Amino acid sequence: MASAGLTRRTFRDRWQAMSSGERRENFWGWLLASPWIIGFVGFTMVPMVASLYLSMTDWDILTSPTFTGLKNYAFIFTRGDPVVLHSFVITTYYSVVSVPLRLVLGLAIALLMNQSVRGIFVFRSIYYLPAVLSGVAVAMMWRWIFNSEFGLLNYVLWALFKIQGPAWLVQRQWVIPSLIIMSLWDVGSAMLIYLAGLQGIPTDLYEAATVDGAGSWKKFWKVTLPMISPVLFFNLVNGVIGALQTFTQAFILTEGGPNNASMFTLLYMYLNAFRWFRMGFASAIAWLLFIYIMILTAIVFRSSVGWVHYEGELRKG
């Protein structure tokens, strides 16, 4: 109580010490930020607190929630429902493979799109265009591409290489590789961010490297990569968070099949909540996924100390 009173006095003292112009600026700042603040509180903070409570209840939406404590979490970790932990394994496997591929491919395309040639803006638009298309529409297109009987991919494999393509979305060993291939479709979003980073590299660094006798490959490793490492870090964090929340592709193409081989965590949470009306159990899955994403993101942030370099640090060094 004493600390709360001290805080109120400190705020009042600071407010009284402000000039009329500072008060007006402070007022307009809070007023303009209020839509975001109201939206965050109403549509993010309150639902998160509600879901935390629901994760400790047994609720089927139709009846009142029954408080059960940590029963839902215990049920998960004692493998009462083994699909939950299996979904985390599937989601992690997908993320570990797809995220590095997206990072490398996005950087490779950005390097190509960073050339000074006529019409390069058209190619940049073409590569970026898939990133703005609807996820459901893209998934429906890839369903046709992966079709084992008349799909485009198997047709190309047979026509060019005489290889009998697999049943991509039906066989357990091919369903996750199929979704990983599909994840490369919208790599243009990462490409655009890389491109902005590449164009922000000072040309004098490349000129100095040329004077020192560095070739193209050495310039890439010693100048380009260190200078765009913050951009690489940004794409890595967003990629990890996005991959761990994969939903649309699996829901439209496989609904978790065959035999739960593509049962991503977010998909299983959705099925529990809105198909089987196990809202309390689904909330527990959501909080476990939230904690898992936080842990992996913290690990990525911790690792950035050794490989992310900023321009000021590089120039100082």
N, C-alpha and C positions, 0 to 999 in steps of 0.2 A: 504494500500500500504506500509506503514511504517513497519507493522508487517511482511509482506511478505519479505521485504528487510532484516529485522532483522533475519528472518528464514534462508534466503539464506546465510547471513554472518555467522550465527552460524554453519550451515552445512559445509561451506567452512573452517571455523576455525577448526572444528572437524576433517575434512578430512586431513588438513595439519598437524594436530597434530599426526596423525596415523603414525606408522612405516610402512615400505614397506610390512612386513609380515602381519600386521593388514589390510592394504589396500587389499592385495591379498586375504586374508580370507574373507573380506567383499564382495569383487567382486564375488568370487565363491559362497558365500552364496546367494547373489541376483540372480546369474545366475542359480543355481540349483533350486531356488524357483520360477523362472520366468515361467515355464510351468503352475504351479498352478495359479500364479497371472494372466497370460494371459487367462487361462481358466475361472477363476472366473469373470474377467472383461467382457470377450466376451460372456460367456454362462450363467452368472447369473446376474451381475450388469446391463449390458446394456439391457437385456430382461426385467428385473424388472422395470427399468426406462421407457422403451417403453410401458410396460403393464400399468403403472400408467397413462401415457398419454392416452392410448387407453381406459382406464376405464372412461375417461371423453369425449368420442366420441361415435358417432353412426357409426359403421363400419361393413359391411357385407362381407369383404374380397375382393369382386369383384369390389367395387367402392372405391373412396378415403374417408378416415375418415372425419366425420363432427363433429367439436368440439361442445359439448353440456354442458360443465361444470359439475356440480354435478347432472345432471338429472338422470343418471343411479342409483346413490345412493339414491336419493329422491324416485325414482320409487320403490326401494326395501323396504325402511322403511315406505312408505305410503301403503305398501301391494298391489302395483300395480301388482306385481307378488308374490302371497302368497307362492308359492312353495319354494322360496329362504329361507325365515325364517323357513318354515317347514323342509327344508333340514338340517338347523342348529340344529333344535330340534332333528331330527332323528340321526344325527351324534353325538350329545352330549349324547343322551341316549345310543347309542351303545358304546361310549367310557367309560362312567361312569360304565357300567357293565363289559365290556370285559377287560379293563385294570387291575382292581383289581383281576379278575379271573386269568389272565395271570401271574400276579405277584405272587400270592399265589401258583398256580400250578407249576410255574417254580421253586420257592424256594423249594417246597415239593419234586420235582423230583431231584433237586440238592442235597438235604440232603440225598436222597437215593443213588445217584450216588457218594457221597463222602465217601462211606464205603470202607474199605479195604478188598475186597473179590476177589477171582479168577475170571477172565473174566470180570471185571467191565468196562474195556475199550471198550469191545464189546457193552455193554448196553449203554454206553455213546454215542457211534457212532450211535446206532439205534435211540436213542431219538433225537439226533441232525440232523440226515439225512433229516427229513421233512423240515427243515429250509432252505435247499439249493435247494429244488425243485422249478420248475417254477410256478409262481402264477397262470397262465392260466391253466396249466395241473392239478394243485391241485383243482382249481375251477371246472373243468370238472369232476374230480373224485367225488367231493362232490355233484355235480348235480345228479349223479347217486345214491349216498348214500341217498340223500334227496327225491328222486323220490317217489311220493305218491302211485304209483301202483306196482312197482317192485324194489323199493329202499331197500338197505341193512338195513338201520336203522329201517324202519317200519317192515321189516321181522323179525328182532331180537326182537323188542317189542312184536310182536304177538307170535313168537315161544317160547319165554321165559316167558313172563308175560301175554299173552293173551290180550294185549292192542292194540286197533285199532289206529295206528299212524295217525297223522293229515297230511294234505297236506302242508308240511313244507314251500315250496317256493311259494305257491299260496294263502294261507290264511294270511290276514293282521296281525293277532295277533301272527303268528308263524314265519314270515319271518325274523325279526330282531333276535329273539332267535336262529334261524338257523344259521345266519351269526356269531353270538357270539360263538356258538359251533364250527363253522369252524375256528374261530380265534385262538382257542386253539391248532390247528393242529401243528403250528410251534413254540410252546412254548420252543422248544429245544434251540433256540438262547438265550433266557433269562436264561435258565438253565445253559448254558455254562458259562455265565458271573457270575452268582451266584456261580458256582463251583469254578471259579478262586478266587472269594472273600473268599469262605469257606476255601480253601486250603492255603490262606494267613494269616489266624488267628493263632497267636502264640499258641503253645500247652501249654506253661506255664500258660496261663490264665485258661485253663480248669483244669490243675493240681491244681492251687490255689483254684479254685472253688470246686474241689473234696475234698481238705483238709478242706475247710470250711463247708463241708457237703451238698453241693448243689446237687440236683438230675438232671436228664436229662432235665426235663422241665424248671427248674430254670436256668440251664446253657444256654438253648436256649434263654430265655428272657433276661438274664443279661449279657451274653457274646456274643453269636452268632449274635443276631439281632443288638446290638449296633455296633459290629465290621464290619458287612456287610451293615450297613445303607448307606454308600456312594454308594455301588453297587445297593442297593434297590432304591436309589434316581436316579441313572443313568438309571436304567430300567424303572422307573416311567416316567421320562422326555421323553425318547425315545418312551415309550408306548403311552403316551398322544399324542405326535406329530404324531406318525404313525397311531393311531386310527382315529384321526381327518382328516387324508388324505386317508381314505379307498376308494378304487376305483375298483380294479380288481374283487373282489368277487361279488360286486353288479352288475357290468357291465356284467359279464359273466353269472351269475346265474339269475338275475331278471330284469336288465336294469331299476331299480328303482321301479318296480311293487311289488305287485299289487296295483294299484291306488296310486302310489307315496309313498307306505309304506316303501320302502327301498331306497328312493331317497336321497343318501348321497350328501353332498355339492360339493365334487370334481366331482362326477358323473354328477350332474346338470350343473356344470360349463363346463364340457367336452361337454355335449349335446348341450348347448347353443353355444359353440364356433365352434364345428366341425360337428354338424348335422344341426343346424338351422342357422349357420353363423351369430350369434349375438356376434361378437368378442368383441365389446366394453362392452356390458353387462356382458359377461363372465369374462372380466378383472376386472370389478367392484366386482363380486363375489369372484374372486381370492384374491383381496386385502382385502376384508372383512374377508375371511378365514385366511389370513396371520395375520391380526391384532388380530383376535380371538385366534389363536394359540399363538401369543406373549403374550397376556393377561393371558391365562391359564398357560403358561410356567412360566411367572413372578410370578404368585400366588404360583406355586409349589416351585419355588426357594425361595420365601419369607417364605413359611412354613417350609423349610428345616432347618432353624435356630433352631427350637425347637426339631427336631427329628433326624437330621443327625449328627453323631459323628465320628470324625476322630481319628486314633490310638494315635496320639500325645496328643490329648485332653483327651482321656480316661486314658492314663497312667499318665498324669499330675494330673488328678482328683483323 
